[in-house]
């Protein structure tokens, strides 16, 4: 196994880095890996988990620049698999993982690049798209490695992370937790609920609309987005410092 290993999840990438190798060599190998995989990866928007080595912001930015210069994918969300990530997840997730898969899509853990020992510390995982008519409920936070299609719904007593497009319905904090949130690479739901609050698509005819924070209006670039309760209403925001401050995560 080399200093850099690249694994796909269908909607994201897991980048494994040797913690003992020099950063300069890692960057060179990352460039080689993504250049070799350019045609396979295509031009999709993907989330990425960086595993094995703790990086500073400068190093992470250099890696993202290297990826951008050697392939056509858009890395729109980065999760650092380090102690800080564990600390944030730990405030929401307490139980072991249950891996759930669609009947028509059952990739094994090696194909997905999922380390069960690490995932058990984080959240329930569902692999595959949720299609119209499917309705899944979870007793804690959940990560969906796929899309939630129109007509599908997911509910969680904790938070909901969609590593794809959320176009169906989602209910976070289903037992009344108003600090819960819903995050997706594309957040265009028919309906979202957090605790007892509810909001619907801005295109719907009836019901309280999913409100955008004012500074988001007019932005056209696709960014990871999050829905959460602010001042008694569900708002939609770009994932970043403002969201972290509003939810007292920083």
BELUR-V456527 format. One record per backbone hydrogen bond with DSSP energy under -1.0 kcal/mol. NH is the residue of the N-H (numbers start at 0). CO is the residue of the C=O. E is the energy in kcal/mol with one decimal. If there is no record, write none. Layout:
NH&CO&E + NH&CO&E
This chain:
4&15&-2.4 + 6&13&-2.3 + 8&11&-2.6 + 12&46&-2.4 + 13&6&-3.2 + 14&48&-3.1 + 15&4&-3.0 + 16&50&-2.9 + 17&2&-2.4 + 25&21&-2.0 + 26&22&-2.5 + 27&23&-1.9 + 28&24&-2.5 + 29&25&-2.6 + 30&26&-2.3 + 31&27&-2.0 + 32&28&-2.8 + 33&29&-2.5 + 34&30&-2.1 + 35&31&-2.4 + 36&32&-1.4 + 40&36&-2.8 + 41&37&-1.8 + 45&73&-2.5 + 46&10&-1.2 + 47&76&-3.1 + 48&12&-2.7 + 49&78&-2.3 + 50&14&-2.9 + 59&55&-2.5 + 60&56&-2.6 + 61&57&-2.0 + 62&58&-2.2 + 63&59&-2.4 + 64&60&-2.4 + 65&61&-2.2 + 66&62&-2.5 + 67&63&-2.5 + 68&64&-2.0 + 69&66&-1.2 + 70&66&-1.0 + 73&43&-2.2 + 75&45&-1.9 + 75&73&-1.1 + 78&47&-2.8 + 80&49&-2.8 + 81&79&-1.8 + 85&81&-2.3 + 86&82&-2.2 + 87&83&-2.1 + 88&84&-2.8 + 89&85&-2.6 + 91&88&-2.2 + 92&88&-2.6 + 99&124&-2.3 + 101&126&-1.2 + 104&101&-1.3 + 111&107&-1.9 + 112&108&-1.1 + 113&108&-2.2 + 118&114&-2.5 + 119&115&-2.2 + 120&117&-1.5 + 121&118&-2.3 + 123&140&-2.2 + 125&142&-2.6 + 126&99&-2.4 + 127&144&-1.9 + 129&146&-3.0 + 132&150&-2.2 + 133&130&-2.5 + 135&152&-2.0 + 137&154&-1.6 + 141&158&-2.2 + 142&123&-2.7 + 143&160&-3.3 + 144&125&-3.0 + 145&143&-1.6 + 147&164&-3.0 + 148&129&-2.9 + 151&148&-2.2 + 152&133&-2.3 + 153&168&-1.7 + 154&135&-2.4 + 155&170&-2.7 + 156&137&-1.4 + 159&180&-2.0 + 160&141&-2.7 + 161&182&-2.9 + 162&143&-2.9 + 163&161&-1.6 + 165&185&-3.4 + 166&147&-3.1 + 168&151&-2.5 + 169&190&-1.8 + 170&153&-2.2 + 171&192&-2.5 + 172&157&-2.1 + 173&155&-2.3 + 175&172&-2.5 + 179&176&-1.2 + 181&226&-2.4 + 182&159&-3.2 + 183&224&-2.4 + 184&161&-1.5 + 185&163&-1.7 + 187&165&-2.0 + 189&167&-2.4 + 190&167&-1.3 + 191&198&-3.0 + 192&169&-2.5 + 193&196&-1.8 + 194&171&-2.2 + 196&193&-2.5 + 198&191&-2.7 + 199&207&-2.6 + 200&189&-1.7 + 203&200&-2.0 + 209&199&-2.3 + 210&233&-1.2 + 212&235&-1.9 + 215&212&-2.1 + 216&213&-1.0 + 218&215&-2.3 + 224&183&-2.5 + 225&236&-3.0 + 226&181&-3.1 + 227&234&-1.9 + 229&232&-3.3 + 232&229&-1.6 + 234&227&-3.0 + 235&210&-3.2 + 236&225&-2.8 + 238&223&-2.9 + 243&239&-2.2 + 244&240&-2.7 + 245&241&-2.7 + 246&242&-1.9 + 247&244&-1.6 + 248&243&-3.2
